[in-house]
Amino acid sequence: MGVITIHFLFNLTLLTILFFAFFLLSKRVGSIHIHKRTGVLYFVLSLILCSLFSYPIQSEYVLDLRIIPFLLGGLYLRLSPILGFLVIFFRAFHGIDLGFFIAIAFYSVFSFFIWRISPW
């Protein structure tokens, strides 16, 4: 197995374990407000983990799984504008270059689109 595959499987495993830990905790408490706060905390923490465990291929190419918590948080909790801003903010730590401006355009449009279709 390649280094990239092992790296992505490790990152996906962290996201899955964190997902089950946070939502089992919120189920035990039982309040809907705690459930919403736990969801927000999970998606923000998972975006941080995806940014920390990103894999640089070359100096200007970085691979990560930040789209997964962005999609899940946007579709299930309607947090796509907040998560889109956080993804762009965390992307700025990799450097402000052409990829940063592409991320701004992509996540701005995509967060608005997800925010509009999430009630369906």
NUKOL-541759 format. One record per residue: x, y, z of N, C-alpha, C, CB in turn; residue number from 1; residue in one letter. Coordinates in pm, whole numbers, plus 50000, padded with zeros to 5 digits. Glycine has a CB too. Example, Ala and Ser with C-alpha at 12.3 -4.5 7.8 and 13.67 -1.06 7.14 Angstrom:
BEGIN
    n_c1    n_c2    n_c3   ca_c1   ca_c2   ca_c3    c_c1    c_c2    c_c3   cb_c1   cb_c2   cb_c3     k   r
   51319   49431   50780   51230   49550   50780   51320   49670   50780   51131   49553   50905     1   A
   51285   49775   50708   51367   49894   50714   51290   50003   50787   51408   49940   50572     2   S
This chain:
BEGIN
    n_c1    n_c2    n_c3   ca_c1   ca_c2   ca_c3    c_c1    c_c2    c_c3   cb_c1   cb_c2   cb_c3     k   r
   50084   49883   50000   50000   50000   50000   50089   50124   50000   49904   49999   50121     1   M
   50048   50223   49926   50127   50345   49916   50116   50432   50039   50084   50423   49795     2   G
   50206   50526   50049   50210   50618   50163   50085   50705   50165   50336   50706   50156     3   V
   50038   50747   50049   49919   50831   50043   49797   50755   50092   49896   50882   49900     4   I
   49784   50629   50054   49670   50548   50095   49670   50527   50246   49670   50414   50024     5   T
   49785   50496   50303   49794   50477   50447   49760   50607   50520   49935   50429   50486     6   I
   49806   50719   50466   49780   50848   50528   49631   50880   50526   49859   50958   50456     7   H
   49564   50858   50413   49422   50885   50404   49340   50789   50489   49377   50877   50260     8   F
   49378   50664   50497   49307   50570   50583   49320   50608   50730   49359   50428   50561     9   L
   49437   50655   50770   49455   50703   50907   49367   50823   50934   49602   50739   50933    10   F
   49361   50917   50842   49279   51036   50858   49131   51000   50861   49307   51136   50745    11   N
   49089   50910   50776   48949   50866   50774   48913   50790   50901   48923   50779   50651    12   L
   49005   50713   50954   48982   50643   51079   48965   50741   51194   49097   50546   51108    13   T
   49048   50844   51199   49032   50947   51301   48896   51016   51292   49143   51051   51289    14   L
   48852   51046   51172   48722   51111   51154   48609   51020   51200   48701   51151   51008    15   L
   48618   50892   51169   48512   50798   51205   48507   50775   51356   48534   50665   51133    16   T
   48621   50758   51419   48624   50739   51565   48573   50863   51636   48767   50705   51613    17   I
   48615   50978   51590   48568   51103   51649   48417   51120   51630   48644   51222   51588    18   L
   48367   51082   51513   48224   51091   51484   48143   51007   51583   48196   51045   51340    19   F
   48182   50881   51599   48107   50794   51690   48121   50837   51835   48153   50650   51674    20   F
   48236   50885   51875   48255   50929   52013   48167   51050   52044   48402   50963   52038    21   A
   48163   51149   51954   48084   51269   51980   47935   51241   51979   48117   51376   51878    22   F
   47889   51159   51886   47746   51138   51878   47696   51035   51979   47709   51094   51739    23   F
   47780   50946   52026   47740   50861   52139   47731   50944   52266   47840   50745   52159    24   L
   47821   51041   52279   47815   51131   52394   47689   51216   52391   47939   51221   52397    25   L
   47652   51265   52276   47532   51349   52268   47405   51267   52286   47527   51423   52135    26   S
   47406   51140   52246   47288   51054   52267   47269   51024   52416   47303   50922   52188    27   K
   47377   51012   52489   47366   50984   52633   47309   51102   52708   47502   50946   52690    28   R
   47343   51222   52666   47290   51341   52733   47143   51359   52697   47371   51467   52694    29   V
   47108   51345   52570   46969   51342   52528   46904   51474   52492   46893   51282   52631    30   G
   46967   51587   52512   46907   51716   52480   46937   51753   52335   46958   51825   52576    31   S
   46841   51813   52267   46861   51851   52127   46961   51965   52115   46727   51892   52063    32   I
   46967   52054   52214   47064   52163   52211   47206   52111   52228   47032   52267   52319    33   H
   47223   52012   52314   47354   51950   52332   47392   51876   52205   47354   51855   52454    34   I
   47294   51814   52139   47320   51743   52015   47370   51838   51907   47193   51671   51966    35   H
   47309   51954   51895   47352   52054   51796   47491   52107   51830   47249   52171   51789    36   K
   47516   52137   51954   47648   52186   51995   47756   52080   51975   47645   52230   52140    37   R
   47721   51957   52004   47817   51848   51984   47847   51831   51836   47763   51717   52043    38   T
   47746   51846   51752   47767   51837   51607   47857   51947   51556   47635   51842   51535    39   G
   47834   52068   51603   47919   52181   51562   48062   52158   51608   47865   52313   51620    40   V
   48078   52113   51732   48212   52086   51785   48281   51975   51707   48204   52049   51933    41   L
   48205   51871   51672   48264   51761   51594   48313   51810   51457   48162   51648   51575    42   Y
   48231   51884   51386   48269   51924   51251   48384   52025   51252   48149   51983   51179    43   F
   48387   52113   51350   48500   52206   51360   48628   52131   51396   48471   52317   51465    44   V
   48619   52040   51493   48736   51962   51531   48783   51870   51418   48705   51878   51656    45   L
   48691   51815   51341   48731   51730   51229   48795   51811   51117   48611   51652   51176    46   S
   48751   51935   51097   48819   52022   50999   48961   52054   51044   48739   52153   50978    47   L
   48979   52075   51174   49113   52100   51226   49201   51977   51207   49108   52140   51374    48   I
   49147   51859   51236   49224   51736   51217   49259   51713   51071   49146   51617   51271    49   L
   49166   51741   50982   49196   51725   50839   49304   51821   50793   49070   51745   50756    50   C
   49306   51940   50851   49411   52035   50814   49546   51996   50874   49372   52176   50860    51   S
   49543   51942   50995   49668   51901   51059   49732   51780   50991   49644   51871   51204    52   L
   49648   51686   50947   49699   51564   50886   49690   51567   50734   49624   51445   50940    53   F
   49709   51682   50676   49711   51691   50530   49843   51633   50479   49693   51838   50483    54   S
   49841   51590   50355   49958   51524   50297   50013   51608   50183   49922   51381   50247    55   Y
   50132   51666   50198   50189   51746   50089   50254   51656   49984   50293   51847   50145    56   P
   50207   51667   49860   50267   51591   49751   50391   51662   49701   50166   51571   49635    57   I
   50376   51789   49671   50488   51876   49635   50475   52002   49718   50490   51907   49480    58   Q
   50556   52100   49690   50550   52221   49771   50418   52297   49752   50666   52312   49735    59   S
   50357   52286   49636   50232   52360   49614   50107   52273   49610   50241   52436   49486    60   E
   50120   52140   49625   50005   52050   49622   49990   51981   49756   50020   51945   49509    61   Y
   49872   52000   49817   49843   51940   49947   49710   51866   49936   49838   52049   50060    62   V
   49708   51740   49979   49587   51659   49977   49535   51643   50120   49613   51521   49913    63   L
   49404   51655   50136   49342   51630   50265   49196   51591   50243   49352   51754   50357    64   D
   49128   51563   50352   48989   51518   50347   48893   51623   50402   48973   51388   50424    65   L
   48923   51749   50385   48840   51853   50445   48702   51864   50381   48909   51987   50435    66   R
   48683   51807   50265   48552   51812   50200   48450   51723   50271   48564   51771   50053    67   I
   48496   51618   50338   48404   51525   50405   48331   51591   50521   48481   51402   50455    68   I
   48400   51650   50620   48323   51717   50726   48247   51839   50675   48416   51758   50838    69   P
   48297   51903   50571   48224   52017   50514   48090   51971   50456   48310   52086   50404    70   F
   48090   51863   50380   47965   51813   50322   47869   51761   50427   47995   51703   50222    71   L
   47918   51681   50520   47831   51625   50623   47773   51734   50713   47906   51523   50707    72   L
   47855   51828   50756   47805   51936   50841   47711   52029   50767   47921   52015   50896    73   G
   47737   52049   50639   47649   52135   50560   47515   52072   50532   47716   52171   50431    74   G
   47514   51944   50504   47389   51876   50469   47304   51842   50591   47420   51751   50392    75   L
   47366   51799   50700   47288   51753   50814   47260   51859   50917   47358   51641   50879    76   Y
   47348   51955   50935   47327   52057   51037   47312   52197   50980   47440   52056   51135    77   L
   47314   52210   50849   47302   52339   50781   47410   52437   50827   47165   52400   50805    78   R
   47532   52388   50839   47644   52469   50883   47738   52505   50769   47721   52397   50990    79   L
   47694   52493   50646   47786   52509   50534   47848   52649   50525   47714   52480   50406    80   S
   47779   52760   50555   47850   52889   50550   47961   52900   50655   47751   53003   50569    81   P
   47934   52850   50776   48036   52855   50881   48152   52764   50848   47975   52817   51017    82   I
   48120   52642   50806   48226   52546   50773   48303   52589   50650   48168   52407   50752    83   L
   48235   52652   50554   48304   52704   50436   48405   52811   50473   48204   52760   50336    84   G
   48365   52899   50565   48459   53001   50612   48578   52938   50684   48387   53101   50706    85   F
   48551   52837   50766   48660   52770   50838   48754   52695   50744   48602   52674   50940    86   L
   48700   52633   50641   48784   52564   50544   48876   52664   50473   48698   52487   50441    87   V
   48821   52777   50435   48902   52881   50369   49007   52935   50467   48812   52996   50317    88   I
   48968   52953   50593   49061   53002   50695   49176   52903   50716   48987   53025   50827    89   F
   49143   52774   50727   49248   52673   50746   49333   52655   50620   49187   52540   50787    90   F
   49274   52679   50505   49350   52670   50379   49453   52782   50370   49254   52676   50258    91   R
   49425   52894   50434   49519   53007   50431   49649   52975   50503   49455   53130   50495    92   A
   49647   52877   50595   49770   52839   50663   49867   52766   50571   49738   52751   50782    93   F
   49818   52711   50461   49906   52645   50364   49973   52745   50271   49827   52543   50283    94   H
   49927   52867   50272   49984   52971   50188   49877   53037   50103   50094   52914   50099    95   G
   49896   53164   50077   49801   53238   49994   49861   53242   49854   49773   53383   50050    96   I
   49804   53159   49769   49850   53148   49631   49727   53125   49543   49955   53031   49615    97   D
   49748   53074   49426   49635   53050   49335   49538   52948   49393   49686   53003   49199    98   L
   49588   52846   49461   49503   52745   49522   49413   52802   49630   49587   52634   49581    99   G
   49461   52902   49701   49379   52968   49802   49262   53041   49738   49463   53065   49884   100   F
   49286   53110   49629   49178   53182   49562   49080   53087   49494   49235   53280   49460   101   F
   49129   52974   49447   49039   52872   49393   48952   52815   49505   49119   52759   49323   102   I
   49011   52793   49623   48935   52744   49738   48829   52844   49781   49029   52714   49856   103   A
   48861   52974   49777   48761   53075   49810   48643   53068   49714   48823   53216   49807   104   I
   48672   53061   49586   48564   53055   49487   48483   52926   49501   48621   53066   49344   105   A
   48551   52813   49515   48482   52685   49522   48396   52674   49647   48582   52571   49519   106   F
   48453   52702   49764   48379   52684   49888   48273   52792   49909   48474   52683   50005   107   Y
   48290   52907   49850   48184   53009   49859   48060   52965   49781   48234   53145   49805   108   S
   48081   52922   49660   47968   52877   49576   47909   52749   49632   48013   52856   49430   109   V
   47995   52655   49669   47950   52526   49715   47878   52536   49850   48066   52430   49726   110   F
   47922   52624   49940   47854   52638   50068   47716   52701   50050   47939   52723   50164   111   S
   47703   52796   49959   47571   52852   49932   47479   52747   49872   47582   52973   49838   112   F
   47531   52667   49779   47452   52562   49716   47407   52457   49817   47532   52496   49603   113   F
   47495   52414   49903   47459   52314   50004   47361   52372   50106   47584   52263   50076   114   I
   47381   52498   50142   47291   52562   50236   47148   52569   50180   47342   52703   50270   115   W
   47137   52589   50049   47004   52598   49987   46938   52461   49971   47015   52666   49852   116   R
   47015   52356   49946   46954   52225   49922   46945   52140   50049   47032   52151   49817   117   I
   47007   52181   50159   47007   52098   50279   46868   52073   50341   47094   52161   50382   118   S
   46768   52162   50328   46637   52127   50383   46570   52011   50311   46548   52247   50378   119   P
   46606   51986   50186   46545   51875   50113   46596   51744   50163   46572   51888   49964   120   W
